[in-house]
Structure formats: C-alpha cells, structure tokens
Amino acid sequence: MKLIIAEKPSLAKNIADAIGNPSRCDGFLKCGEYYVTWAFGHLFSLADIEHYKPSPDGSGRWQMGNLPCFPEKFDFELRKGADKKTDSGVVRQFGIIKTLCRRDDVDMIINAGDSDREGEIIVRLCIKGAFDHTDGELKSREGKKLARLWLPDQTPQTVRASLEELKDECEYDNLASEGYARTYIDWLYGVNLTRYATLRTGTLLRVGRVIVPIVRAIYDRDMEIKNFVPGKYYALVSNEETNGEAIELVSKQKFDGKALADAEKACEALNSCNAVITDVKRKKGTIAPGKLYSLSKLQNVLGKKYKMSMAESLETVQKLYEKGYLTYPRTNSEYLATAEKDKMKKIIEGCVRLGYPMKLKEDKTIFDDSKIESHSAITPTYKIPPKGELSETEMNVYSTVFRRFAAVFCSEDCTVDRTEMTISVGNVETFVLRGTVILEKGWTKYDDYDKKDKILPKLAKGDKVNICFKPTEKETSPPKHYTIETLNNYLKNPFKEDKLKGKKDAASADDETQSDAEDYKAIFEGLELGTEATRTGIIDNARKSKYIELKKDVYYILPGGIFLIESLANMNINMDKYKTSEVGRALKKVFHGEMTVDESVKLAENEIAGYFGKNELPPELDTDTGFFGDVVGKCPKCGRDVVRYRYKYSCSGYKEGCDFGVGCYICSRAISVSNMKMLLETGRTSKIQGFVSRKTGKTFDGFLVLKDGKAQFEF
C-alpha cells in the first residue's frame, strides 16, 4: 500500500476522488492501493523560548533574562492553541498519521504538501515525527520509500498524471532546507526582537524581518507626503489652433517660481521662431496583450478593479485552486514552462469549443523556463465552473484570470494605426506628438485595455503650426500613497531603479524587456521583501496589529505603525530593506545548495546579537533609554520613585497628583537612563549632543538642569 499525506483535508479529498472509489475511514480515505490522510496545515510548530531558555524567575513572563535566545538545535512540537495547550484535534490527527506511517502494509509514503517550501516541510515534519526521528534525516528507519506528489493544479487529470510521475523525496531536499532556514530565522527575529522591543517600550511591538520593512515603506511614504512642501515653477505651454484643431506643446524647459522673467524670455525665444512639421510617420502595427498573472500581478488588478484586499484575493484564488478551476496560486512567475505546451493546447481546444478564437502560441513572451523558479503563471484548468456555482467574488477572480488567458492566446490581433509627428520650433526645441487609433479590437474584446484612442491633427510635412508659448504657473506634487499595486511592485523589487522616471511616453519594447529581466533577477536572488506565498499574510498581520490600514486600495500608516518604526529607530534596531534582502539572498543560497541551513541561521544570529550588545558610550552620546518600568531615581518634588514609562520618565506618584516628568525624547534626542539618573542625583546632566531645533531643524548641544522641579535647557 501507498500512503499519501496531504497538507489539508480538501486536497486529500480531491486526490482520493481523482484516484476513484474512496471509502471513508477514521481520519483517512482508502482508494484501491492508496491510503489518503491529511494534516490541518501546520501540525507542528517551533517550541517557544521557555523550552530552550526558561525565564529566570520561572514565571513564563517576558523578561530580559532569557534574551537573546539562540537554540543549539531547533525543536518542533505539536501545535498549541491560544490557551498554550496542545490542540486535541491536532493530537488525534497526528496519531492517525503516525499509525498509518508505521503500518506494515505501507511500503511508500507520499508527501502531498502544497507545492512550495512551506508545504514541503509541513508533511516532512509529520513523517519525521511519526518515526520519532531526532537526527533531522527523512530516510525512514523502517525502510519505507519516500516520494513527492507535486501538483500544479488539483484537477483529476493532473492528480492521476502526477501519481504516475512521482519523484523521490530527496529531490526536494534543497527546497526543504530553504523552508527550515526560513522558519528558524523568522523565529529568531520574531521571538528575540519582539520581546526586546516590547520590554523596552511597554507596548506589544510585533517585530519581524519582513513586517518591519513593509510598515517602514508605508511610513516613509506617508511622512514624505506629510512633510511635503509644494514648490512653484513655470512651464512653457502653447495651446493654439491650427486648421481649426488645438495643438498643445509643452517645453522641456522649466523655471523656478521666482524666475518669471527668465521664463518670459524663453517664451519670446520660442515664439520668435517658425514652428514647422518636419516629419510625419504613419504605420500599422499590433498591440500585445499583457502577460499571464503571477499572484502579485493578479492581486494588483483585483485590488484596483474590485477594491479587493490582498488577503481576500489570495483566499479566493486558493479556493478556486482547491476546487480545481485555477492552477497553483502562490507563483511569482508570469510565464509558462515549455513542458506545458501540450497541456495548454488541450485547455485552448476546450476554450475554442466554447466559442473563443484562440490558438497555441509558442512565443518566448509566454513560454520561458528561465523565468520560472518553481511554478508557472496562474491559468485556468480543463475544468470550467458550472453556471451559478461560484460566488460573485469567486467569479470576479476566475473571469479575470480566464480573460487574460483568452487574450494571451487570442488568434485575433489587436491592430492599430500609429502616428508620430515631429514639430521643430526653429533651432530652439523639437516636439514629438504620438497618436494611436485601434483598427481591430482583437484580444481587447476579452481583456481590459484602458488606453483610449489619441488622434493627431491631419497635418503634413512642411505645414506650419501656430504657436504662442506662455509661462504657466504650476506646483510640484507630493508623492502618492502606496496602493495595493504600487506596494506589491515595490516589494517584488525594492531596489529597482525607475529608468523611465521623468519620461512621459510609454516604455519601449527594449525598456520593458530590461525591466522584466531586472524583476526576475531580483526574485531569483531573493532580493524581494517576502515572497508571493508570504507577503499577503504579513501585510494582513500588519493591518490586524493596527500598524497600517487599507482604505479602498490605498495604504496609510497608523499611529501604532509610527510608534513601531520610530521606537525601533530609537533603539538602533535597523530592519530596513537592505537587512531583509541579506536574509532573502541567504535563503536562495540555501535553496541552490550554496549555503547550509546552519550558516544562514548564523548570519541572523550575529545580526540579532548586535542589538543586545552593550555599547559603552560617554554620557553625552548615550541614547539608551532603558526598559519600561525601570526605576531611575527619586522624584525631586515628592521623593517617590521616578519610573521609565512609554513616553516619559515620570513620578510613580502621578495618580496621587505629582506632575513631575521628563520626556524620554526631547527635541528628537533620546534622554538616556544614565543622563536621567545624573539629572535626578545632581540636578544636571552631562552636555548632551544632538538636539534638533523644532523651528530651524538645526542641531545643538546643551545641558538639562532641574529648576523648580522642572527640566530646562542650559547652554
């Protein structure tokens, strides 16, 4: 017999139905020569910090005494519930899996986790636990063969075909190693820095290697908008009629808002010349449809068109995958593998029978193995949903994917008439106007195409154009808030240089090809922030933590997010995109066998250890504000303890009416514990360097002194 362990019950059912004639047993299904059982996603999770390093007083409360924690060996245990007790349902189902794995009649165990690194280790941990392995090796002591079932979709045809093409589990060892490394590293950052930051601030701060740079990106953008000061400038614009048609010309020259006279002179120079059509090019061509969807690109469209959050769109795509209507959703590619041509041909033939004009195209813009890491783009499957079966949301998602597929393989081209008109204004400046008119809709009948016809005036080479350039006052605009689309694009390639910045015209084919290559290089090198599989959940956690909010499809920073980012900055915890990308690059090296799991973990440990290291700084440079609840001295007003609270060093007798307090941060400068103790003991701090004036923005140095129970500056 062969035992298949699926990641979740729905997948187990689909596999069993595809095999045929399943009979239900206690916690598993029997289908001919197969037993099919299931996990509930993660049955195992990493043990908590108390398992490795109990708190000094044994209370289990978060304390600095057991930080930082770097386990010599990471241990997994059965998943616990919110009450920190092992889930009884998890215990029961794992018991069934363990019994099935150990049956004498089972000679092969098949890993049917989701086709990604997370799914890989979910089932591996179940198998490892079933045989009580302690050495981390998957090879069973019972001599049972281990295989992998890799499913790009969950249609019966694909399940049956994949069961005939099982691969040895060891072929996925590198994928598992990457999964383990990611799990260990995220635990190290999350456990150590979340507890450290929370103990420092007295507020629960969820710190992770991906959530922080995501929140930081939104914070930086919103602060840039908040602090933006519009600047005045003059543009040189002509909008005169020629042969009854208005022709707008905008000069590349721009002038500062205080340089009106210079702008007027430039206009005079332009207006003194004749404007003549020096070239007119007209040619027919075609417009190519967009690429097939990766998960993030699909989420971009769904967010923009239907105001669907990333969590909602992923949940819906996942449901459609589990129902067998779409291929595997957590993909970062917009391309198909060349080995899938026959499969696509059969799906296209089914679409043709439905009345869609389609044909197989073997273009490099569609099939390209070099642009695929693990999974191809999201496409429909052979299975067509019956009318009325899908909810409105499911139908919106399915039709979006289907329409793009129909457009990509449409046999009818979208033909256009393109015009390019060159206007020379003497020898001063040359203007190029471009127009496009759709002649045949082709694929645009099936997929969205939001560009409108732009018709140019009917002028010929040698015709004169009326001009009258005038200085037009304009204002610089602030950057725009991140949307689902723009944030997704940023996270996919946070280091991408916008080579088209400042260009009004559409990108050339060469520009687009180069940009595409840069994006995939960033993905394959691990430079993205998070992955297609993880970003949605992390962003959703940031929303639930009230760090950010999503209104329609626009992200905004919340006070909690501001506090998180500024608190980490004050603690000198640097978790920007550069630090995160270093970990991402290390994980990719693990995947490619260029780095061991232990080596990648050590990189994370070394960085985290640095945040706990004590930098012995002189008082004038010290920025250590201590921990929430620290007693730093006696109140000069009432003699009670002065305690470090969230924003202030305050008298513990504030409830009794004592109003003594000194901010932890004054004029953007941290007031260290050492300086606060000095102030309370002697009435004067050391000379503190690096205050920032709120009026001028300039830095200055000074003392804090106590006068009449209040802290004041002294220079």
C-alpha positions in Angstrom: 0.0 0.0 0.0 0.9 3.6 -0.6 0.2 6.3 2.0 -0.5 9.9 0.7 -0.3 12.7 3.3 -2.0 15.8 2.1 -1.5 19.2 3.6 -5.2 19.7 4.3 -8.4 17.8 4.1 -9.7 19.4 0.9 -6.6 18.3 -1.0 -6.9 14.8 0.4 -10.5 14.6 -0.9 -9.5 15.9 -4.3 -6.7 13.3 -4.6 -8.9 10.5 -3.4 -11.7 11.4 -5.8 -9.2 11.5 -8.7 -8.0 8.0 -7.8 -11.6 6.8 -7.6 -13.9 4.9 -5.3 -12.8 6.3 -2.0 -14.1 4.8 1.2 -14.1 6.8 4.4 -12.3 5.6 7.4 -11.4 7.2 10.7 -9.1 10.2 9.7 -8.2 8.8 6.3 -9.6 7.6 3.0 -8.9 4.2 1.3 -8.8 4.1 -2.5 -7.5 0.8 -4.0 -3.8 0.6 -3.3 -3.8 4.0 -1.6 -4.4 5.4 1.9 -5.0 9.1 1.8 -4.8 11.1 5.0 -4.2 14.8 5.9 -2.8 17.4 8.1 -4.5 20.6 9.1 -1.8 22.8 7.6 0.9 23.1 10.3 0.5 20.3 12.8 4.0 21.2 14.2 5.5 24.5 15.2 8.8 25.5 16.8 9.0 25.3 20.5 8.6 28.5 22.5 11.6 30.2 24.1 10.8 28.7 27.5 11.6 25.3 26.1 15.2 26.4 25.4 15.8 29.1 28.0 13.3 29.3 30.8 12.7 32.8 32.3 14.9 33.4 35.4 12.0 33.5 37.9 10.2 30.6 36.3 7.0 32.6 35.7 7.0 32.4 32.0 6.6 36.2 31.7 8.6 38.0 29.1 11.9 39.0 30.7 15.3 40.2 29.5 16.9 37.4 31.5 16.4 34.8 28.8 17.3 37.0 25.8 18.8 36.7 23.3 17.9 33.0 22.7 19.9 31.1 20.1 18.9 27.4 20.3 21.8 24.9 19.5 19.1 22.7 17.9 15.6 23.8 17.0 12.8 21.6 18.3 9.3 21.2 16.9 6.3 20.3 18.9 2.6 19.7 18.2 0.7 22.9 17.6 -0.8 24.6 20.6 -3.9 26.7 20.8 -4.4 30.2 22.1 -4.5 28.7 25.6 -1.0 27.4 25.1 -2.3 23.9 25.4 -1.8 21.3 22.7 -4.8 21.2 20.3 -6.7 17.9 20.9 -7.7 17.7 17.2 -4.1 18.1 16.2 -3.0 15.3 18.6 -5.8 13.0 17.3 -5.0 13.5 13.6 -1.2 13.2 14.1 -1.9 9.9 15.9 -3.7 8.7 12.8 -0.9 9.8 10.6 1.7 8.1 12.8 -0.3 4.8 12.9 -0.6 4.8 9.1 3.1 5.6 8.6 4.0 2.6 10.8 1.6 0.1 9.2 3.4 -3.0 7.9 1.5 -2.9 4.7 2.6 0.6 3.8 5.8 0.5 1.7 5.7 4.0 0.3 4.9 7.4 1.9 4.0 10.2 -0.5 4.4 13.9 0.5 1.4 15.8 -0.9 2.1 19.1 0.8 1.4 22.3 -1.2 3.9 22.7 -3.9 6.1 25.2 -2.1 8.8 25.3 0.7 6.1 25.6 3.4 4.1 22.7 2.1 7.3 20.6 1.8 8.2 20.9 5.5 4.6 20.6 6.8 4.4 17.0 5.6 8.1 16.2 6.3 7.6 17.1 9.9 4.7 14.7 10.1 6.7 11.9 8.7 9.7 12.7 10.9 7.5 12.8 14.0 5.8 9.5 13.1 9.1 7.7 13.4 10.5 9.8 16.3 13.5 11.0 14.3 15.9 13.1 16.2 18.7 13.5 13.5 16.7 15.5 11.1 17.0 12.9 8.4 13.9 12.0 6.3 15.1 8.5 5.5 12.9 6.2 7.4 14.2 3.6 9.8 11.5 1.3 8.6 12.9 1.2 5.1 9.8 2.7 3.5 10.2 4.6 0.3 9.5 8.3 0.4 8.1 10.1 -2.7 6.8 13.6 -3.6 3.5 14.4 -5.3 3.8 17.8 -7.0 0.5 19.3 -8.1 0.4 22.4 -10.3 -3.4 22.1 -10.1 -6.0 19.9 -8.5 -7.9 18.6 -11.5 -8.5 14.8 -11.6 -6.4 14.6 -14.8 -3.4 16.3 -13.2 -3.7 14.3 -10.0 -3.7 11.0 -11.9 -0.9 12.1 -14.2 1.3 13.3 -11.3 0.8 10.0 -9.4 2.3 8.3 -12.4 5.3 10.6 -12.3 6.2 10.6 -8.6 9.7 11.8 -7.8 12.0 10.7 -4.9 11.5 13.0 -1.9 15.3 13.6 -1.8 15.0 15.6 -5.0 13.3 18.3 -2.9 15.8 18.4 -0.1 17.1 21.9 -1.1 13.5 23.2 -1.0 13.0 21.7 2.4 16.3 23.2 3.6 15.2 26.6 2.5 11.9 26.1 4.3 13.6 25.1 7.5 16.1 28.0 7.3 13.2 30.5 6.7 11.3 29.0 9.7 14.3 29.2 12.1 15.4 32.7 11.0 11.9 34.1 11.3 11.6 32.6 14.8 14.9 34.1 15.8 13.9 37.6 14.7 10.3 37.4 15.9 11.0 35.9 19.4 14.0 37.9 20.3 13.3 41.3 18.9 9.5 41.3 19.6 10.2 40.6 23.3 13.1 43.0 23.4 11.2 45.9 21.8 8.1 45.2 23.9 10.1 45.2 27.1 11.8 48.4 26.1 8.6 50.3 25.3 6.0 48.7 27.5 3.9 48.2 24.4 3.5 45.0 22.4 5.5 45.5 19.2 5.5 42.7 16.6 8.9 42.7 15.1 9.8 40.6 12.1 12.3 40.6 9.3 9.6 41.3 6.6 6.7 43.1 8.5 9.0 45.9 9.7 10.4 46.9 6.2 6.8 46.7 4.8 5.5 49.1 7.5 8.6 51.2 7.1 7.9 51.7 3.4 4.4 52.9 4.1 5.7 55.1 7.0 8.4 56.7 4.8 6.0 57.4 2.0 3.3 58.9 4.3 5.9 61.0 6.2 7.2 62.3 2.8 3.7 63.3 1.9 3.0 64.9 5.3 6.2 66.9 5.2 6.0 67.8 1.5 6.2 71.5 0.8 4.9 72.3 -2.7 7.2 74.3 -4.9 6.1 76.8 -7.6 7.6 76.6 -11.1 6.8 77.8 -14.6 6.2 75.6 -17.5 6.2 76.9 -21.1 3.0 75.9 -22.8 1.5 76.7 -26.2 -2.1 75.6 -27.0 -3.0 77.3 -30.3 -5.3 76.2 -33.1 -4.0 75.2 -36.5 -6.6 74.5 -39.2 -9.3 74.5 -36.5 -7.6 72.0 -34.2 -5.8 72.8 -31.0 -2.2 71.6 -30.7 -0.7 71.6 -27.2 3.1 71.8 -27.0 4.9 71.7 -23.6 8.5 72.7 -23.5 11.1 70.6 -21.6 12.3 73.8 -20.1 11.2 74.6 -16.6 11.8 77.6 -14.4 11.8 78.3 -10.7 8.8 80.1 -9.3 10.9 83.2 -8.7 12.3 83.2 -12.3 9.2 84.6 -14.2 11.4 87.0 -16.2 13.6 84.2 -17.4 10.5 82.1 -18.3 9.1 85.0 -20.3 12.4 85.4 -22.2 12.4 81.7 -23.1 8.8 82.1 -24.4 9.9 85.0 -26.5 12.7 83.0 -28.0 10.3 80.2 -28.9 7.6 82.5 -30.2 10.2 84.3 -32.5 10.7 81.1 -34.5 8.5 79.4 -37.0 7.0 76.0 -36.0 7.0 73.5 -38.8 6.0 69.9 -39.2 9.4 68.3 -40.1 8.3 64.7 -40.2 5.2 62.6 -40.1 5.3 58.8 -39.7 2.3 56.6 -40.0 2.3 52.8 -39.8 0.0 50.0 -38.9 1.0 47.6 -36.1 -0.2 45.4 -33.3 -0.5 45.8 -29.6 0.4 42.7 -27.5 -1.8 41.7 -24.6 -0.5 41.7 -21.0 1.4 38.7 -19.6 -0.3 35.9 -17.7 -0.7 36.5 -14.0 1.7 35.9 -11.1 -0.1 36.1 -7.8 1.0 39.7 -7.0 0.1 41.0 -10.5 -3.3 39.3 -10.2 -3.8 40.9 -6.8 -2.8 44.3 -8.3 -5.6 44.0 -10.8 -8.2 42.7 -8.3 -7.3 45.5 -5.8 -7.6 48.2 -8.4 -10.7 47.0 -10.2 -12.7 45.4 -7.3 -11.1 47.0 -4.2 -10.2 43.5 -3.1 -7.6 43.3 -0.2 -4.7 41.0 -0.7 -5.9 38.7 1.9 -9.4 38.4 0.3 -8.0 37.9 -3.2 -5.5 35.2 -2.0 -8.2 33.4 -0.1 -10.4 33.4 -3.2 -7.7 32.3 -5.6 -6.8 29.5 -3.1 -10.5 28.3 -3.1 -10.6 28.2 -6.9 -7.3 26.2 -6.9 -8.8 23.7 -4.4 -11.9 23.4 -6.5 -9.7 22.7 -9.5 -10.6 25.7 -11.6 -7.2 27.5 -11.4 -3.6 26.4 -11.2 -1.4 26.8 -8.1 -1.8 30.4 -6.9 1.4 31.2 -5.0 3.6 31.8 -8.0 6.0 34.7 -8.7 6.1 34.0 -12.5 4.1 35.4 -15.4 5.4 32.7 -17.8 4.7 29.0 -18.6 7.1 26.1 -18.8 7.8 24.8 -22.2 6.8 21.3 -21.0 3.3 22.6 -20.5 2.6 23.3 -24.2 0.6 20.2 -24.8 -1.4 20.9 -21.6 -2.1 24.4 -22.8 -3.1 23.2 -26.2 -5.8 21.0 -24.7 -7.1 23.8 -22.5 -7.2 26.1 -25.5 -9.1 23.5 -27.5 -11.7 23.4 -24.8 -12.0 27.3 -24.9 -12.4 27.1 -28.7 -15.3 24.8 -28.3 -16.9 27.5 -26.0 -16.6 30.0 -28.9 -13.3 31.8 -28.1 -11.0 32.5 -31.1 -7.8 31.0 -29.6 -4.7 29.2 -30.7 -1.5 27.9 -29.2 1.3 30.5 -29.4 4.9 29.3 -28.7 6.3 32.8 -28.1 9.1 33.5 -25.7 6.9 36.1 -24.1 4.6 33.2 -22.9 6.8 30.1 -22.6 10.2 30.8 -20.9 11.7 28.3 -18.5 14.4 30.8 -17.4 11.6 33.0 -15.8 10.2 30.2 -13.7 11.6 29.2 -10.3 9.0 26.7 -9.0 5.6 27.4 -10.5 4.3 28.7 -13.8 1.8 31.6 -14.1 -1.8 31.3 -12.9 -4.1 29.9 -15.6 -7.5 28.3 -15.9 -7.5 24.5 -15.9 -9.5 22.0 -18.0 -12.3 22.3 -15.5 -14.9 25.0 -16.3 -17.2 26.1 -13.4 -20.9 25.4 -14.0 -23.1 28.4 -14.1 -24.2 29.6 -10.7 -21.6 27.6 -8.8 -19.2 30.4 -8.0 -19.9 33.3 -5.7 -19.7 36.8 -7.1 -16.2 37.3 -5.7 -15.0 33.9 -7.0 -16.5 34.7 -10.4 -14.7 38.1 -10.5 -11.3 36.4 -9.8 -11.9 33.5 -12.1 -13.1 35.6 -15.0 -10.1 38.0 -14.5 -7.7 35.0 -14.9 -9.7 33.5 -17.8 -9.9 36.7 -19.7 -6.2 37.3 -19.5 -5.6 33.7 -20.7 -8.1 34.2 -23.6 -6.3 37.4 -24.5 -2.8 36.0 -24.4 -3.7 33.1 -26.7 -6.3 35.0 -28.8 -5.9 34.2 -32.5 -7.1 37.7 -33.5 -4.6 40.6 -33.3 -5.3 44.0 -31.9 -4.3 46.2 -34.9 -3.6 49.9 -34.6 -2.7 52.9 -36.7 0.2 54.7 -35.1 1.2 58.3 -36.0 4.3 60.1 -34.9 4.5 63.8 -35.7 7.7 65.9 -35.3 7.4 69.7 -34.9 10.5 71.8 -34.9 10.4 75.3 -33.4 13.3 76.9 -35.2 16.5 75.6 -33.9 15.4 76.1 -30.3 13.4 72.9 -29.5 11.8 69.9 -31.1 8.5 68.3 -30.1 7.2 64.8 -30.9 3.5 64.0 -30.7 2.3 60.4 -30.8 -1.2 59.1 -31.6 -2.7 55.6 -31.7 -6.0 54.5 -33.1 -7.4 51.0 -32.7 -8.5 49.5 -36.0 -9.3 45.9 -35.0 -10.1 45.1 -31.3 -8.7 41.6 -31.4 -7.8 40.4 -27.8 -9.1 43.6 -26.3 -12.6 42.2 -26.6 -11.7 39.7 -23.8 -9.2 41.5 -21.5 -9.2 45.0 -20.1 -7.4 47.7 -22.2 -7.7 51.1 -20.7 -5.8 53.2 -23.2 -8.0 55.5 -25.3 -7.5 56.5 -28.9 -5.4 59.5 -29.3 -6.0 61.2 -32.7 -3.5 63.7 -34.0 -4.4 66.6 -36.4 -4.3 65.8 -40.1 -1.2 67.8 -41.0 1.6 67.0 -43.5 5.3 67.5 -43.6 6.1 71.2 -44.2 2.9 72.5 -42.7 3.3 75.5 -40.3 1.9 75.3 -36.8 0.6 78.2 -34.9 2.3 78.7 -31.5 2.1 81.1 -28.6 4.2 79.9 -25.7 3.3 81.4 -22.3 4.7 80.9 -18.8 2.2 78.8 -16.9 2.5 78.6 -13.2 2.4 75.1 -11.8 3.1 73.4 -8.5 5.1 70.3 -7.7 3.0 67.4 -6.5 3.7 65.2 -3.4 4.3 61.5 -3.9 1.3 59.3 -4.0 0.3 56.9 -1.2 1.1 53.3 -1.7 -1.8 51.3 -3.3 -2.1 47.5 -3.5 -0.5 47.6 -6.9 2.4 50.0 -6.2 3.2 48.4 -2.8 3.3 45.0 -4.5 5.5 46.2 -7.2 7.9 47.8 -4.6 8.1 44.6 -2.5 8.7 42.5 -5.6 11.8 44.6 -6.5 12.5 47.2 -3.8 15.9 48.1 -5.3 14.6 48.7 -8.8 15.7 51.9 -10.4 12.9 53.6 -12.3 14.7 54.1 -15.5 11.6 55.7 -17.1 11.3 58.3 -14.4 10.5 61.6 -16.0 9.5 60.1 -19.3 6.0 61.0 -20.5 5.9 58.5 -23.3 5.3 54.8 -23.0 8.3 52.5 -22.5 9.9 51.0 -25.5 10.0 47.2 -26.0 13.7 47.2 -25.0 12.9 49.1 -21.8 10.1 46.7 -20.9 12.3 43.6 -21.6 15.1 45.1 -19.5 12.7 45.9 -16.7 11.2 42.4 -16.8 14.7 40.9 -16.6 15.6 43.1 -13.6 12.4 42.0 -11.8 13.1 38.3 -12.2 16.8 38.7 -11.3 15.7 40.3 -8.0 13.2 37.5 -7.3 15.7 34.7 -8.1 18.4 36.3 -6.0 16.0 36.7 -3.0 16.0 40.5 -3.1 12.3 40.8 -2.8 10.6 41.6 0.5 8.8 38.5 1.5 7.6 36.1 -1.2 4.4 35.6 -3.2 3.5 33.0 -0.6 4.1 35.1 2.5 3.5 38.8 1.7 -0.3 38.6 1.9 -0.3 37.1 5.4 2.4 39.6 6.6 0.5 42.6 5.3 -2.7 41.3 6.8 -0.9 40.9 10.2 0.3 44.5 9.9 -3.3 45.6 9.5 -4.5 43.4 12.4 -1.7 44.9 14.5 -3.1 48.4 13.6 0.2 49.4 12.1 -1.3 50.2 8.7 -4.8 50.5 7.3 -6.3 49.8 3.8 -9.0 52.2 2.5 -10.3 51.0 -0.8 -7.0 50.1 -2.4 -4.8 52.7 -0.7 -2.5 52.0 2.4 -2.0 54.5 5.2 0.3 54.5 8.2 -1.5 54.4 11.6 -0.2 55.8 15.0 0.7 52.2 16.0 2.9 51.9 12.9 4.5 55.3 13.5 5.3 54.2 17.1 6.8 50.9 15.9 9.1 52.4 13.3 10.2 55.3 15.5 10.7 53.1 18.5 12.9 50.7 16.6 14.9 53.7 15.2 15.4 55.0 18.8 16.6 51.6 19.8 19.0 51.5 16.9 17.3 48.4 15.5 17.8 48.6 11.8 15.5 46.3 9.9 15.3 48.1 6.6 15.0 46.5 3.1 18.8 46.1 2.9 19.0 43.9 6.0 16.0 41.9 5.0 17.3 41.3 1.5 20.5 39.9 3.0 18.5 37.2 4.6 16.5 36.7 1.4 19.7 36.2 -0.5 20.9 33.7 2.1 17.7 31.7 1.8 18.2 31.5 -2.0 21.7 30.3 -1.5 20.4 27.5 0.8 17.9 26.6 -2.0 20.6 26.4 -4.6 22.9 24.4 -2.2 25.4 27.2 -1.9 24.9 27.6 1.8 23.9 25.3 4.6 20.9 25.9 6.9 23.2 26.4 9.9 25.3 29.0 8.0 22.2 31.1 7.1 20.9 30.9 10.7 24.3 32.1 12.0 24.0 35.2 9.8 20.7 36.1 11.5 22.1 35.3 15.0 25.1 37.5 14.5 22.9 40.5 13.5 20.4 39.9 16.3 23.3 39.6 18.9 24.4 43.1 17.9 21.2 44.6 19.1 21.7 43.1 22.5 25.4 44.2 22.8 26.2 47.0 25.2 27.8 49.9 23.6 29.8 51.7 26.2 29.3 55.4 25.2 30.1 58.5 27.1 27.1 60.2 28.7 27.0 63.0 26.0 26.5 60.4 23.3 24.5 57.8 25.2 21.0 57.1 23.8 19.9 54.1 25.9 16.5 54.8 27.4 16.4 51.6 29.3 13.3 49.4 29.8 9.7 50.1 30.6 9.3 50.0 34.4 12.9 50.8 35.2 13.4 52.9 38.4 15.9 55.7 37.6 15.9 57.7 40.8 13.8 59.7 43.3 11.3 62.4 42.4 12.6 65.9 43.3 9.1 67.0 44.2 7.7 64.2 46.4 10.5 61.7 46.9 8.8 58.8 45.3 10.4 56.6 42.6 10.8 58.0 39.1 9.9 55.3 36.6 10.5 54.8 32.8 7.1 54.8 31.2 6.2 54.7 27.5 7.0 58.3 26.6 8.3 59.8 29.9 10.4 59.3 33.0 7.6 60.1 35.4 7.0 60.1 39.1 5.3 56.9 40.3 3.0 59.1 42.4 1.3 60.7 39.3 -2.0 59.1 40.5 -1.7 61.0 43.7 -1.2 64.2 41.9 2.6 64.6 41.4 3.2 66.0 37.9 7.0 65.5 37.7 8.1 64.1 34.4 10.9 64.4 31.7 10.3 63.1 28.2 12.3 60.1 27.0 12.9 62.1 23.8 13.4 65.9 23.8 13.9 67.7 20.5 14.4 64.4 18.7 17.2 63.4 21.1 16.9 60.3 23.4 17.5 61.1 27.0 19.4 58.2 28.3 18.9 56.4 31.6 22.4 57.4 32.6 21.7 61.1 32.0 18.3 60.9 33.7 19.9 59.3 36.8 22.5 62.1 36.8 19.8 64.7 36.5 17.9 63.3 39.5 21.1 62.8 41.6 22.9 66.1 40.8 20.3 68.3 39.2 22.3 68.4 36.0 23.0 66.1 33.0 26.2 65.9 31.1 26.4 68.1 28.0 24.1 66.2 25.6 24.9 66.3 21.9 22.5 66.2 19.0 19.3 68.0 20.0 17.4 69.2 16.9 15.6 72.6 16.9 11.9 72.4 16.1 12.0 75.8 14.5 15.2 75.7 12.4 15.9 72.0 12.1 19.5 72.7 13.2 21.3 70.6 15.8 22.6 71.9 19.0 24.2 70.7 22.3 23.2 71.5 25.8 22.6 70.5 29.4 19.4 69.6 31.1 19.1 71.1 34.6 16.4 70.9 37.3 14.8 74.2 38.3 11.8 74.3 40.5 11.1 70.6 39.8 11.2 71.0 36.0 13.8 70.1 33.4 15.2 73.1 31.4 17.9 73.7 28.9 21.2 75.3 29.9 23.9 76.3 27.4 
